[in-house]
Amino acid sequence: MFPICWAVVEGENTNSWCWFVQALAEDLTLVDGRGWTIISDQQKGLVEAIHTILPDAEHRKCARHVYANWKAKNKTDRVRKLFWFAVYACNEVHWNRATAELEAIEKSGDGSTPYTDFMAAEPRRFCRAFLRCYSKCDSVESNVCETWNGCIVKYKGLRTVDMLEGIRQYMMDRVVLKSEMFAKCTDTLPPRIRKRVEREKEEARLCVAKQTLNARCEVKKGGEGFIVDVTECTCSCGYWQLSGIPCCHAVSAISHLRREVDDYVNSYYHVYMASFAYNYGIPCLDGRQAWPASEGIPVHPPKTRSMPGRPKKKRRRSANEVEETRAQRNGVGEEVTRRGNLIHCSKCGGEGHNARSCKAPPVAEVVVERREQGNIQSGPPAAQESGQNTRRKRAIHCSKCQSSTHNARTCPLNRGNGVQDVILNVADRRTIERELRIATSGVGVYVNERTGNQPVRGPQPTVVDLHGSQPPPSQP
């Protein structure tokens, strides 16, 4: 991720995007956009702005956003796998094979239309088989935009000037950090590119190369054959010329010719190119006290629109997008999505609704204590007998009377200074020993025949031996 420019506008519309793209084209001298590749989400007005200002630029659509709309009508696992197989296919042979299977599924008569919906989404803009190769980028998803949004999310809630200052200072730190990282790198390739090259080397072990004239090789792998031209840096599979990184077939051919694979990685991915990009840092600025006053028409902040509900700081995730939970970050737990969470009713134990919308009569809960797990499981008897997942509750504890039936807020001792009855577990040895200590220290203890021993303060101090022996003399 290498941010170039950012701006604050009143909203995502055609006028705003035309102004932004026009300013970007003038600063970078893009002219008509020839030789440039733009990948974006399906923002409002962006497609029209790019077609108007940069007509010759390659505009790719994010395959992830296309898939989010496409899968609403096509929900089987088979068609979803075929969708991504067609997207990541780097040549038309594999792409035609995937689309032919989608068409066969549509003609089977099950009512779904995966092929028609796929072709209506303009696959030439998000499938690798039809992308231009001059940019040396095989990306079909706008993950860089999501990465940028995640980096500046803590500044979005600030005022306009404070937000821009926060982003500027963040970019200053980022440029310095990346510049120092590449200065310390001793390899010719960055770490991520090195991992991709090593992965292709592992795949090349399954390939068999045969050399012809002019550094051309025929490489076979798994029943398929491809032509590799080491001099032109091309492979008939399409991946090498698209990404700029040798594929497994190219690695097999280069190794067969006894040459170094790193020499055939495109220069865009070398460390010296990254170091050159981060040689230009963001200049420092004085504080606000030294800012010059603006001339001409004063600039006012854009009008704010009051949206319903609490302001959201996190981006809205799609239904199938996995959200990392706190337990998952700690190495415990599973992935949680917006869909798939099955709720249970605490009143009747049923699934698919909660206690607020429950129409069934309440069922008495039975508390089952699990000392080996250290928690208490509660739920209806029917749910416990059937082995269903029951709701777990923590045991309450009163800090005033040590009872396990209520808390300190609802304790009967709050009603007044008189003697009150509190139900305690008399069989608990800790409670008996505590009452004995309180009784021998001079604190009044009231004995209720109905509920048992209870350490409370009465109107007159009374000492009672909890073990049934003769009571000691009263304290003054």
Secondary structure, DSSP 8 states (H G I E B T S, - for coil): ---------S-SSHHHHHHHHHHHHHHHT-TT-TT-EEEE---TTHHHHHHHH-TTSEEEE-HHHHHHHHTTT---HHHHHHHHHHHH--SHHHHHHHHHHHHHHHHTTSS--HHHHHHHT-GGGT-GGGS-STT-----S-HHHHHHHHHSGGGTTS-HHHHHHHHHHHHHHHHHHHHHHHHH--SSS-HHHHHHHHHHHHHHTT-EEEE-STTEEEEEETTEEEEEETTTTEETTSHHHHHSS--HHHHHHHHHTT--SGGGS-GGGSHHHHHHHTTS-------GGG-----SS----------SSS---S----TT--B--HHHHTT-S--B-SS----B-TTT--BS--STT--S-----EEEEETTTTEEEEE-HHHHHHT----EE-----TTT--SSS-STT-GGGG-SS-------TT-HHHHHHHHHHHHTT---EEETTTEEE----SS-----TTSS-------
